[in-house]
Amino acid sequence: MPKLSKEAKQRLQQLFKGGQFAIRWGFIPVVLYLGFKRGADPGMPEPTIWRYVSGPNVH
């Protein structure tokens, strides 16, 4: 394995930190986006943001 310079190691560390940040803060929004884009299954109510923000709907 070739030896990396100190500068190259720092760049790789920054790249990995940026990737971790993107995965940690981007995963749930992407899942929500894909769920809203796909829509509801047949026979189920359409998903709305208000339904998830308001909490469980107990009657």
Jmol script that loads the backbone (N, CA, C; Angstrom):
load data "model"
ATOM      1  N   MET A   1       0.847  -1.174   0.000  1.00  0.00           N
ATOM      2  CA  MET A   1       0.000   0.000   0.000  1.00  0.00           C
ATOM      3  C   MET A   1       0.896   1.241   0.000  1.00  0.00           C
ATOM      4  N   PRO A   2       0.602   2.170  -0.888  1.00  0.00           N
ATOM      5  CA  PRO A   2       1.453   3.355  -0.946  1.00  0.00           C
ATOM      6  C   PRO A   2       1.270   4.230   0.288  1.00  0.00           C
ATOM      7  N   LYS A   3       2.344   4.896   0.663  1.00  0.00           N
ATOM      8  CA  LYS A   3       2.276   5.793   1.809  1.00  0.00           C
ATOM      9  C   LYS A   3       1.606   7.094   1.389  1.00  0.00           C
ATOM     10  N   LEU A   4       0.737   7.557   2.251  1.00  0.00           N
ATOM     11  CA  LEU A   4       0.035   8.802   1.972  1.00  0.00           C
ATOM     12  C   LEU A   4       0.687   9.941   2.742  1.00  0.00           C
ATOM     13  N   SER A   5       0.675  11.085   2.129  1.00  0.00           N
ATOM     14  CA  SER A   5       1.212  12.253   2.821  1.00  0.00           C
ATOM     15  C   SER A   5       0.236  12.678   3.916  1.00  0.00           C
ATOM     16  N   LYS A   6       0.708  13.497   4.809  1.00  0.00           N
ATOM     17  CA  LYS A   6      -0.131  13.984   5.906  1.00  0.00           C
ATOM     18  C   LYS A   6      -1.336  14.752   5.349  1.00  0.00           C
ATOM     19  N   GLU A   7      -1.099  15.518   4.305  1.00  0.00           N
ATOM     20  CA  GLU A   7      -2.178  16.301   3.677  1.00  0.00           C
ATOM     21  C   GLU A   7      -3.235  15.368   3.065  1.00  0.00           C
ATOM     22  N   ALA A   8      -2.793  14.311   2.421  1.00  0.00           N
ATOM     23  CA  ALA A   8      -3.741  13.363   1.819  1.00  0.00           C
ATOM     24  C   ALA A   8      -4.564  12.657   2.897  1.00  0.00           C
ATOM     25  N   LYS A   9      -3.932  12.315   4.008  1.00  0.00           N
ATOM     26  CA  LYS A   9      -4.658  11.679   5.114  1.00  0.00           C
ATOM     27  C   LYS A   9      -5.715  12.621   5.685  1.00  0.00           C
ATOM     28  N   GLN A  10      -5.365  13.900   5.811  1.00  0.00           N
ATOM     29  CA  GLN A  10      -6.326  14.878   6.323  1.00  0.00           C
ATOM     30  C   GLN A  10      -7.507  15.032   5.373  1.00  0.00           C
ATOM     31  N   ARG A  11      -7.231  15.021   4.080  1.00  0.00           N
ATOM     32  CA  ARG A  11      -8.314  15.130   3.092  1.00  0.00           C
ATOM     33  C   ARG A  11      -9.233  13.915   3.165  1.00  0.00           C
ATOM     34  N   LEU A  12      -8.658  12.741   3.312  1.00  0.00           N
ATOM     35  CA  LEU A  12      -9.475  11.536   3.438  1.00  0.00           C
ATOM     36  C   LEU A  12     -10.317  11.568   4.709  1.00  0.00           C
ATOM     37  N   GLN A  13      -9.740  12.042   5.793  1.00  0.00           N
ATOM     38  CA  GLN A  13     -10.506  12.154   7.038  1.00  0.00           C
ATOM     39  C   GLN A  13     -11.674  13.113   6.869  1.00  0.00           C
ATOM     40  N   GLN A  14     -11.451  14.235   6.206  1.00  0.00           N
ATOM     41  CA  GLN A  14     -12.532  15.191   5.966  1.00  0.00           C
ATOM     42  C   GLN A  14     -13.609  14.570   5.075  1.00  0.00           C
ATOM     43  N   LEU A  15     -13.187  13.825   4.078  1.00  0.00           N
ATOM     44  CA  LEU A  15     -14.133  13.161   3.190  1.00  0.00           C
ATOM     45  C   LEU A  15     -14.994  12.169   3.959  1.00  0.00           C
ATOM     46  N   PHE A  16     -14.388  11.361   4.824  1.00  0.00           N
ATOM     47  CA  PHE A  16     -15.141  10.384   5.602  1.00  0.00           C
ATOM     48  C   PHE A  16     -16.062  11.061   6.609  1.00  0.00           C
ATOM     49  N   LYS A  17     -15.599  12.136   7.221  1.00  0.00           N
ATOM     50  CA  LYS A  17     -16.456  12.872   8.157  1.00  0.00           C
ATOM     51  C   LYS A  17     -17.657  13.470   7.431  1.00  0.00           C
ATOM     52  N   GLY A  18     -17.430  13.999   6.242  1.00  0.00           N
ATOM     53  CA  GLY A  18     -18.534  14.536   5.449  1.00  0.00           C
ATOM     54  C   GLY A  18     -19.518  13.444   5.052  1.00  0.00           C
ATOM     55  N   GLY A  19     -19.001  12.276   4.708  1.00  0.00           N
ATOM     56  CA  GLY A  19     -19.876  11.152   4.365  1.00  0.00           C
ATOM     57  C   GLY A  19     -20.697  10.695   5.556  1.00  0.00           C
ATOM     58  N   GLN A  20     -20.080  10.622   6.723  1.00  0.00           N
ATOM     59  CA  GLN A  20     -20.816  10.246   7.935  1.00  0.00           C
ATOM     60  C   GLN A  20     -21.908  11.260   8.237  1.00  0.00           C
ATOM     61  N   PHE A  21     -21.601  12.542   8.098  1.00  0.00           N
ATOM     62  CA  PHE A  21     -22.584  13.587   8.348  1.00  0.00           C
ATOM     63  C   PHE A  21     -23.769  13.449   7.395  1.00  0.00           C
ATOM     64  N   ALA A  22     -23.479  13.238   6.109  1.00  0.00           N
ATOM     65  CA  ALA A  22     -24.539  13.119   5.113  1.00  0.00           C
ATOM     66  C   ALA A  22     -25.419  11.904   5.386  1.00  0.00           C
ATOM     67  N   ILE A  23     -24.823  10.795   5.772  1.00  0.00           N
ATOM     68  CA  ILE A  23     -25.605   9.589   6.056  1.00  0.00           C
ATOM     69  C   ILE A  23     -26.437   9.778   7.316  1.00  0.00           C
ATOM     70  N   ARG A  24     -25.847  10.326   8.356  1.00  0.00           N
ATOM     71  CA  ARG A  24     -26.573  10.487   9.623  1.00  0.00           C
ATOM     72  C   ARG A  24     -27.751  11.436   9.501  1.00  0.00           C
ATOM     73  N   TRP A  25     -27.570  12.554   8.813  1.00  0.00           N
ATOM     74  CA  TRP A  25     -28.617  13.566   8.735  1.00  0.00           C
ATOM     75  C   TRP A  25     -29.473  13.447   7.486  1.00  0.00           C
ATOM     76  N   GLY A  26     -29.073  12.612   6.536  1.00  0.00           N
ATOM     77  CA  GLY A  26     -29.833  12.490   5.303  1.00  0.00           C
ATOM     78  C   GLY A  26     -30.677  11.252   5.188  1.00  0.00           C
ATOM     79  N   PHE A  27     -30.433  10.241   6.015  1.00  0.00           N
ATOM     80  CA  PHE A  27     -31.112   8.953   5.859  1.00  0.00           C
ATOM     81  C   PHE A  27     -32.621   9.065   6.068  1.00  0.00           C
ATOM     82  N   ILE A  28     -33.053   9.612   7.184  1.00  0.00           N
ATOM     83  CA  ILE A  28     -34.483   9.676   7.484  1.00  0.00           C
ATOM     84  C   ILE A  28     -35.216  10.587   6.492  1.00  0.00           C
ATOM     85  N   PRO A  29     -34.704  11.774   6.167  1.00  0.00           N
ATOM     86  CA  PRO A  29     -35.405  12.571   5.149  1.00  0.00           C
ATOM     87  C   PRO A  29     -35.549  11.848   3.804  1.00  0.00           C
ATOM     88  N   VAL A  30     -34.534  11.085   3.406  1.00  0.00           N
ATOM     89  CA  VAL A  30     -34.627  10.349   2.143  1.00  0.00           C
ATOM     90  C   VAL A  30     -35.702   9.270   2.240  1.00  0.00           C
ATOM     91  N   VAL A  31     -35.756   8.558   3.350  1.00  0.00           N
ATOM     92  CA  VAL A  31     -36.775   7.526   3.533  1.00  0.00           C
ATOM     93  C   VAL A  31     -38.165   8.146   3.507  1.00  0.00           C
ATOM     94  N   LEU A  32     -38.354   9.273   4.195  1.00  0.00           N
ATOM     95  CA  LEU A  32     -39.648   9.948   4.179  1.00  0.00           C
ATOM     96  C   LEU A  32     -40.008  10.421   2.772  1.00  0.00           C
ATOM     97  N   TYR A  33     -39.054  10.981   2.075  1.00  0.00           N
ATOM     98  CA  TYR A  33     -39.305  11.449   0.710  1.00  0.00           C
ATOM     99  C   TYR A  33     -39.753  10.295  -0.184  1.00  0.00           C
ATOM    100  N   LEU A  34     -39.037   9.195  -0.113  1.00  0.00           N
ATOM    101  CA  LEU A  34     -39.397   8.054  -0.956  1.00  0.00           C
ATOM    102  C   LEU A  34     -40.764   7.502  -0.589  1.00  0.00           C
ATOM    103  N   GLY A  35     -41.096   7.500   0.698  1.00  0.00           N
ATOM    104  CA  GLY A  35     -42.407   7.023   1.121  1.00  0.00           C
ATOM    105  C   GLY A  35     -43.526   7.911   0.614  1.00  0.00           C
ATOM    106  N   PHE A  36     -43.350   9.226   0.685  1.00  0.00           N
ATOM    107  CA  PHE A  36     -44.377  10.140   0.189  1.00  0.00           C
ATOM    108  C   PHE A  36     -44.466  10.091  -1.333  1.00  0.00           C
ATOM    109  N   LYS A  37     -43.348   9.890  -1.993  1.00  0.00           N
ATOM    110  CA  LYS A  37     -43.342   9.835  -3.449  1.00  0.00           C
ATOM    111  C   LYS A  37     -44.080   8.592  -3.935  1.00  0.00           C
ATOM    112  N   ARG A  38     -43.875   7.491  -3.252  1.00  0.00           N
ATOM    113  CA  ARG A  38     -44.512   6.234  -3.650  1.00  0.00           C
ATOM    114  C   ARG A  38     -46.008   6.277  -3.404  1.00  0.00           C
ATOM    115  N   GLY A  39     -46.417   6.896  -2.312  1.00  0.00           N
ATOM    116  CA  GLY A  39     -47.832   6.966  -1.979  1.00  0.00           C
ATOM    117  C   GLY A  39     -48.252   5.782  -1.134  1.00  0.00           C
ATOM    118  N   ALA A  40     -49.533   5.716  -0.870  1.00  0.00           N
ATOM    119  CA  ALA A  40     -50.064   4.678   0.006  1.00  0.00           C
ATOM    120  C   ALA A  40     -50.326   3.387  -0.774  1.00  0.00           C
ATOM    121  N   ASP A  41     -50.326   2.291  -0.048  1.00  0.00           N
ATOM    122  CA  ASP A  41     -50.736   1.017  -0.630  1.00  0.00           C
ATOM    123  C   ASP A  41     -52.236   1.048  -0.864  1.00  0.00           C
ATOM    124  N   PRO A  42     -52.750   0.217  -1.772  1.00  0.00           N
ATOM    125  CA  PRO A  42     -54.199   0.181  -1.994  1.00  0.00           C
ATOM    126  C   PRO A  42     -54.948  -0.136  -0.700  1.00  0.00           C
ATOM    127  N   GLY A  43     -56.007   0.625  -0.436  1.00  0.00           N
ATOM    128  CA  GLY A  43     -56.812   0.408   0.763  1.00  0.00           C
ATOM    129  C   GLY A  43     -56.328   1.165   1.982  1.00  0.00           C
ATOM    130  N   MET A  44     -55.199   1.858   1.886  1.00  0.00           N
ATOM    131  CA  MET A  44     -54.659   2.615   3.008  1.00  0.00           C
ATOM    132  C   MET A  44     -54.838   4.108   2.731  1.00  0.00           C
ATOM    133  N   PRO A  45     -54.981   4.921   3.800  1.00  0.00           N
ATOM    134  CA  PRO A  45     -55.117   6.368   3.574  1.00  0.00           C
ATOM    135  C   PRO A  45     -53.807   6.967   3.055  1.00  0.00           C
ATOM    136  N   GLU A  46     -53.950   8.029   2.287  1.00  0.00           N
ATOM    137  CA  GLU A  46     -52.761   8.697   1.748  1.00  0.00           C
ATOM    138  C   GLU A  46     -51.925   9.277   2.887  1.00  0.00           C
ATOM    139  N   PRO A  47     -50.604   9.177   2.805  1.00  0.00           N
ATOM    140  CA  PRO A  47     -49.755   9.759   3.853  1.00  0.00           C
ATOM    141  C   PRO A  47     -49.750  11.283   3.760  1.00  0.00           C
ATOM    142  N   THR A  48     -49.832  11.926   4.894  1.00  0.00           N
ATOM    143  CA  THR A  48     -49.709  13.379   4.959  1.00  0.00           C
ATOM    144  C   THR A  48     -48.745  13.716   6.080  1.00  0.00           C
ATOM    145  N   ILE A  49     -48.087  14.847   5.947  1.00  0.00           N
ATOM    146  CA  ILE A  49     -47.142  15.259   6.985  1.00  0.00           C
ATOM    147  C   ILE A  49     -47.891  15.503   8.291  1.00  0.00           C
ATOM    148  N   TRP A  50     -49.081  16.087   8.223  1.00  0.00           N
ATOM    149  CA  TRP A  50     -49.838  16.390   9.429  1.00  0.00           C
ATOM    150  C   TRP A  50     -50.126  15.120  10.236  1.00  0.00           C
ATOM    151  N   ARG A  51     -50.381  14.022   9.554  1.00  0.00           N
ATOM    152  CA  ARG A  51     -50.663  12.755  10.233  1.00  0.00           C
ATOM    153  C   ARG A  51     -49.470  12.324  11.091  1.00  0.00           C
ATOM    154  N   TYR A  52     -48.272  12.560  10.604  1.00  0.00           N
ATOM    155  CA  TYR A  52     -47.080  12.138  11.349  1.00  0.00           C
ATOM    156  C   TYR A  52     -46.688  13.145  12.421  1.00  0.00           C
ATOM    157  N   VAL A  53     -46.996  14.407  12.200  1.00  0.00           N
ATOM    158  CA  VAL A  53     -46.651  15.443  13.171  1.00  0.00           C
ATOM    159  C   VAL A  53     -47.619  15.420  14.355  1.00  0.00           C
ATOM    160  N   SER A  54     -48.887  15.147  14.086  1.00  0.00           N
ATOM    161  CA  SER A  54     -49.891  15.229  15.130  1.00  0.00           C
ATOM    162  C   SER A  54     -49.836  14.049  16.108  1.00  0.00           C
ATOM    163  N   GLY A  55     -49.130  12.998  15.778  1.00  0.00           N
ATOM    164  CA  GLY A  55     -49.001  11.854  16.679  1.00  0.00           C
ATOM    165  C   GLY A  55     -50.073  10.826  16.445  1.00  0.00           C
ATOM    166  N   PRO A  56     -50.176   9.852  17.353  1.00  0.00           N
ATOM    167  CA  PRO A  56     -51.167   8.787  17.176  1.00  0.00           C
ATOM    168  C   PRO A  56     -52.592   9.331  17.227  1.00  0.00           C
ATOM    169  N   ASN A  57     -53.418   8.783  16.387  1.00  0.00           N
ATOM    170  CA  ASN A  57     -54.815   9.214  16.300  1.00  0.00           C
ATOM    171  C   ASN A  57     -55.663   8.223  17.091  1.00  0.00           C
ATOM    172  N   VAL A  58     -55.857   8.495  18.381  1.00  0.00           N
ATOM    173  CA  VAL A  58     -56.583   7.578  19.253  1.00  0.00           C
ATOM    174  C   VAL A  58     -58.029   8.033  19.354  1.00  0.00           C
ATOM    175  N   HIS A  59     -58.963   7.103  19.136  1.00  0.00           N
ATOM    176  CA  HIS A  59     -60.390   7.436  19.237  1.00  0.00           C
ATOM    177  C   HIS A  59     -60.961   6.853  20.497  1.00  0.00           C
TER     178      HIS A  59
END
end "model"
wireframe off; spacefill off
backbone 0.3
color backbone group
